[in-house]
């Protein structure tokens, strides 16, 4: 819309209300997700809005409602296919509730603490910590400011922080039993990050499952949840005189690197010479090139539980914290010898 001097003037809700013959508050309700509005009024307001080119101002609305309708998501490992898929699913699910995602990418090896000021500067209504560590200081600051925090695929010892995870320990046990039943005698574990709760739980389950089958501790290397780190870890394992006959990698991203090193640098046949098992069951695990046996992380149920919890906490901050564990299953493909 142009002013007298030909300059552009943004169309306001008052302009729409005047043209539609209704009130400014009615226009606001039409653009508020879940608000009660008659179909006739909605159609009329939307028709006028399209004709005038009106778009509601989310920033101005946040000043009135004291809600930004933004959820901060801290996610560090975007090169791991699991997390871009999670990000897309979170975004789609939150949009259905009228929320948008604001993505933060903290240091993969560091704490989330440097993000505190950055996250709070944007007045987010809640925070999801996915593939990022959470310190007690960050959690305390969020609680002090009344901002709910949910950990995704992570847990913390702080009882005041809610979390949603896959069944990591049970997955590690299932993989140990599968490898033992397949006749493997020299299993190895490729760890992600030492301080990662998912890594600890998967390794704990793997050790327990091996012990039940009569094995001692497996060979071990650290792949740092990265392609490059996993490639180096695979080389160290495969150069050993007591080379493993099976490697359980703490996620699929590392397992894929392991398969490529074993095949193309050591000339090994997968799974005749070496079985490789991952965790997450990401898209590339299903590709014929890898055909990766993996313990699935049920991503959509995890996302649904996370968003449901966030909505409850935003509406009622006094809700007690919860820890949700979503079960998965071992998906057997061609990268490991079958029992």
C-alpha positions in Angstrom: 0.0 0.0 0.0 1.4 3.4 -0.9 1.3 6.6 1.0 0.9 10.2 -0.3 4.6 10.5 -1.3 4.5 7.2 -3.1 6.4 5.4 -0.3 5.4 1.9 0.7 3.2 1.5 3.8 2.7 -1.9 5.4 -0.9 -3.1 5.4 -2.2 -3.4 9.0 -4.8 -5.5 10.7 -6.8 -2.2 11.1 -6.8 -1.8 7.3 -8.2 -5.4 6.9 -10.8 -4.9 9.6 -12.0 -1.7 8.0 -12.3 -3.3 4.5 -13.9 -6.5 6.0 -16.4 -4.6 8.2 -15.2 -6.2 11.4 -13.0 -5.5 14.4 -9.2 -5.6 14.6 -9.5 -8.3 17.3 -11.5 -10.5 14.9 -8.8 -10.2 12.3 -6.2 -11.2 15.0 -8.3 -14.3 15.9 -8.4 -15.4 12.3 -4.6 -15.5 12.2 -4.3 -17.1 15.7 -4.0 -21.0 15.5 -6.8 -22.7 17.4 -8.8 -19.5 17.9 -12.6 -19.7 17.7 -13.8 -18.0 14.4 -16.8 -18.7 12.3 -16.1 -20.1 8.8 -17.9 -17.1 7.2 -15.8 -14.5 9.0 -12.5 -16.5 8.3 -13.3 -16.6 4.6 -14.1 -12.9 4.5 -11.0 -11.8 6.4 -8.7 -14.1 4.4 -10.2 -12.8 1.1 -9.6 -9.2 2.1 -6.1 -10.0 3.4 -5.1 -11.6 0.1 -6.4 -8.7 -1.9 -4.6 -6.1 0.3 -1.4 -8.2 0.7 -1.7 -8.3 4.5 0.6 -10.5 6.6 0.4 -10.6 10.4 3.4 -9.2 12.2 4.7 -12.0 14.4 7.1 -9.7 16.3 4.3 -7.2 17.1 2.1 -10.1 18.2 4.8 -11.4 20.5 5.0 -8.1 22.3 1.2 -8.3 23.0 1.0 -12.0 23.9 4.5 -12.2 25.5 5.1 -15.3 23.4 7.4 -15.4 20.5 5.9 -18.7 19.1 9.5 -19.7 18.6 11.2 -22.9 19.9 15.0 -22.9 20.1 16.5 -26.1 18.9 20.2 -26.8 19.7 21.6 -29.4 17.2 25.3 -30.0 16.6 25.6 -33.1 14.4 23.8 -32.0 11.2 26.2 -34.2 9.1 24.6 -37.2 10.8 21.5 -38.0 8.7 19.4 -38.8 11.9 19.4 -35.2 13.0 18.3 -33.4 9.7 15.4 -35.8 9.7 14.6 -35.0 13.3 14.8 -31.3 12.5 12.4 -31.6 9.7 10.0 -33.7 11.8 10.2 -31.3 14.7 9.5 -28.3 12.4 6.5 -29.9 10.8 5.0 -31.0 14.2 5.6 -27.6 15.9 4.1 -25.7 12.9 0.9 -27.6 13.5 0.8 -25.9 16.9 1.6 -22.5 15.5 5.3 -22.5 16.4 8.5 -22.1 14.4 12.0 -23.4 15.0 15.0 -21.2 15.7 18.1 -23.4 15.1 21.3 -23.0 17.2 24.4 -25.0 16.3 26.7 -25.2 19.4 30.2 -26.5 19.5 30.1 -30.3 19.0 32.7 -30.9 21.6 31.8 -28.1 24.0 29.1 -27.2 26.5 25.8 -25.5 25.6 26.6 -22.7 28.1 27.9 -20.2 25.5 24.5 -20.3 23.9 22.6 -19.1 27.0 22.7 -15.4 26.1 22.1 -16.1 22.5 19.0 -18.3 23.0 17.5 -15.9 25.6 18.1 -12.9 23.4 15.5 -14.3 21.0 12.8 -14.7 23.7 12.1 -18.3 22.7 9.2 -20.0 24.4 11.0 -23.3 24.9 14.2 -25.1 24.1 14.9 -28.6 22.7 18.5 -29.8 23.2 19.2 -32.4 20.5 22.8 -33.8 19.9 24.1 -31.1 22.3 25.3 -31.4 25.8 23.4 -29.6 28.6 25.0 -28.3 31.7 23.2 -27.8 35.0 24.0 -24.1 34.7 22.1 -23.8 31.4 19.2 -25.8 32.9 19.0 -23.6 36.0 19.0 -20.4 33.9 16.2 -21.7 31.8 14.1 -22.6 34.8 14.8 -19.2 36.4 13.4 -17.5 33.3 10.5 -19.9 33.0 11.6 -21.4 29.7 10.9 -25.2 29.4 13.7 -27.4 28.3 13.4 -30.9 26.8 16.4 -33.1 26.0 16.0 -35.1 22.8 18.1 -38.3 22.5 20.0 -37.2 25.6 19.6 -37.5 29.3 21.1 -35.7 32.3 21.5 -36.5 36.0 19.5 -33.3 36.8 16.0 -34.5 37.9 14.5 -31.2 37.0 15.1 -31.7 33.2 12.7 -33.7 31.0 14.0 -35.9 28.2 12.9 -38.2 25.4 15.2 -40.9 24.3 15.3 -44.2 22.4 15.9 -47.4 24.4 19.7 -47.2 24.1 20.7 -49.7 26.7 18.3 -52.3 25.4 19.5 -51.7 21.9 23.1 -52.3 23.0 22.1 -55.6 24.6 20.2 -56.7 21.5 23.2 -56.1 19.3 25.5 -58.0 21.6 23.1 -61.0 21.6 22.8 -60.9 17.8 26.6 -60.9 17.3 27.1 -63.7 19.8 24.5 -65.8 18.2 26.1 -65.2 14.8 29.3 -66.9 15.9 31.5 -63.8 16.3 34.4 -64.2 18.7 36.2 -60.8 18.7 33.6 -58.0 18.9 34.6 -54.4 19.1 32.8 -51.2 20.1 33.3 -47.9 18.3 32.3 -45.2 20.8 30.9 -41.8 19.9 31.8 -39.2 22.6 32.7 -40.2 26.1 30.4 -37.6 27.7 27.4 -38.5 25.6 24.6 -40.2 27.5 23.5 -42.1 24.4 27.0 -43.4 23.9 27.3 -44.5 27.6 23.9 -46.3 27.6 24.6 -48.1 24.3 28.0 -49.2 25.5 26.7 -50.3 28.9 24.0 -52.4 27.2 26.6 -53.9 24.8 28.9 -54.9 27.6 26.0 -56.4 29.6 24.8 -58.4 26.6 28.3 -59.7 25.9 28.9 -60.6 29.5 25.6 -62.6 29.5 27.0 -64.5 26.4 30.3 -65.3 28.2 32.4 -62.6 26.6 34.8 -60.2 28.3 35.0 -56.5 27.5 35.2 -55.8 23.7 38.0 -54.1 21.8 37.3 -50.4 21.8 38.1 -47.2 19.8 36.5 -43.7 19.7 35.0 -42.4 16.5 33.7 -39.0 17.9 30.4 -39.4 16.0 32.1 -38.2 12.9 32.9 -39.7 9.5 36.6 -38.8 9.7 36.9 -39.9 13.4 35.2 -43.2 12.6 37.4 -43.8 9.6 40.5 -43.4 11.8 39.0 -45.6 14.5 38.2 -48.3 12.0 41.8 -48.2 10.6 43.2 -48.7 14.1 40.9 -51.6 14.8 41.5 -53.3 11.5 45.3 -53.0 11.7 45.4 -55.0 15.0 46.9 -58.5 14.9 43.8 -59.6 16.8 41.5 -57.8 14.3 37.8 -57.9 15.3 35.3 -60.0 13.4 32.4 -57.6 14.3 32.2 -53.9 15.1 29.2 -52.2 16.8 29.4 -48.5 16.0 27.5 -46.2 18.3 25.6 -44.7 15.4 25.0 -45.3 11.7 27.1 -42.4 10.6 30.2 -44.1 12.0 29.1 -47.5 10.8 28.9 -46.3 7.2 32.5 -44.9 7.5 33.6 -48.2 9.0 32.2 -50.2 6.1 33.8 -48.0 3.5 37.3 -48.2 5.2 36.9 -52.0 5.6 36.0 -52.5 2.0 38.1 -50.0 0.1 41.2 -49.8 2.2 41.5 -53.3 3.7 39.7 -55.3 0.9 37.4 -57.0 3.4 34.1 -58.6 2.5 31.1 -57.4 4.5 29.8 -59.5 6.3 32.0 -62.6 5.5 35.2 -61.1 6.9 33.7 -58.4 9.1 30.2 -57.7 10.5 29.3 -54.1 11.1 26.2 -53.0 13.1 25.0 -49.4 13.6 22.4 -47.6 15.7 19.6 -45.2 14.6 18.5 -46.8 11.3 18.8 -43.7 9.2 18.0 -43.5 5.5 21.4 -44.5 4.1 21.3 -47.7 6.3 18.6 -48.9 3.9 20.7 -48.2 0.7 21.9 -51.3 -1.0 25.5 -50.0 -0.9 25.5 -50.4 2.9 22.5 -52.6 3.7 23.3 -51.8 7.3 22.0 -53.9 10.3 21.0 -51.2 12.9 18.9 -50.7 16.0 16.2 -48.3 15.1 15.4 -45.1 16.8 11.7 -44.5 16.3 12.1 -40.9 15.3 8.5 -39.8 14.7 7.2 -41.2 18.1 10.2 -39.5 19.8 9.4 -36.2 18.1 5.7 -36.5 18.9 6.5 -37.1 22.6 8.9 -34.2 22.6 6.4 -31.7 21.1 3.6 -32.9 23.3 5.7 -32.4 26.4 6.7 -28.9 25.2 3.1 -27.8 24.6 2.2 -29.0 28.1 5.1 -27.2 29.7 4.4 -23.9 27.8 0.8 -24.0 28.9 1.5 -25.1 32.5 5.1 -24.5 33.6 4.3 -26.2 36.9 4.0 -29.6 35.2 6.3 -32.2 36.8 9.4 -33.2 34.7 9.2 -36.5 32.8 11.6 -38.9 31.2 10.2 -40.8 28.2 11.9 -43.8 26.7 10.6 -44.9 23.3 11.3 -48.5 22.3 13.0 -49.6 19.1 14.0 -52.8 17.4 17.0 -54.4 15.7 16.6 -54.2 11.9 18.6 -57.1 10.4 20.1 -56.5 7.0 23.2 -57.7 5.1 26.1 -56.0 6.8 26.3 -58.6 9.6 26.3 -62.4 9.7 23.0 -63.8 10.8 22.6 -66.4 13.5 
